[in-house]
Amino acid sequence: MLPEIERLLILQDRDKRARLLRSELKNIPSERKALEQRLANARQLAGDTKQKQRNAEVEQARLENEIKSRREQIAKYENQKLQTRKNEEYQALNHSIDHVRREIAEIEDRQIQLMETLEALRPEVALAEKAATEAAALVQRQITDLDAKLKNLESQTTELDESRQRYTDGLDEDLLDTYKALFNSKQVAVVALNHDVCEGCHMKVTTATAAATRAAKLIVHCEQCNRILYRGTD
Ligand SMILES: [Zn+2]
């Protein structure tokens, strides 16, 4: 194998690793965002359920007050009944009392419904709060892991970037430029030729190209995809 090819293969291997690390690094912010969103959703659900419970409790207190004021109203009517001597007025007061009593009965029905609602909400609130607490702990752990992963990826990338020079030193500039252009546009720049087939584009190369690749005296390119070829294991 041409020494240049050998060096390019090592370089390519490192560049592939660097590219993989970079793509993983690129994903980290969205991974973090997804985690934070999960936590926010759990908290939102717990908050909403709790709010439903609070609203029902406020309504309960309001209904209690409504009953209280109606009972006071009835007491007032009863008092007026004692003071009146007119039969008509007496009957009218009785009528009003009946009306307010019916109102109280309706409110009491609503109170029962509300109590059932509150009863059902209690475990729901507990469950949502538990889920939010668990999500917070889990997400916190996952974010810590993600931060560690980020640091690790960054240091590996830095290491690869900083040492890259060592692997390019002494390589022909034009060859390096060609390699770079191929690596960036075709993902892989240097590929094996097996059974006269280029492993980059999977096309058969000409007899001359195959012979030149086997001879390994010059840098040979695939005439289909232009990738740099080296003799494979066949
Ligand atoms: Zn090819």
Boltz pocket constraint, residues with backbone or C-beta under 6 A from the ligand:
constraints:
  - pocket:
      binder: B
      contacts: [[A, 198], [A, 199], [A, 200], [A, 201], [A, 202], [A, 203], [A, 222], [A, 223], [A, 224], [A, 225], [A, 226], [A, 227]]
      max_distance: 6.0
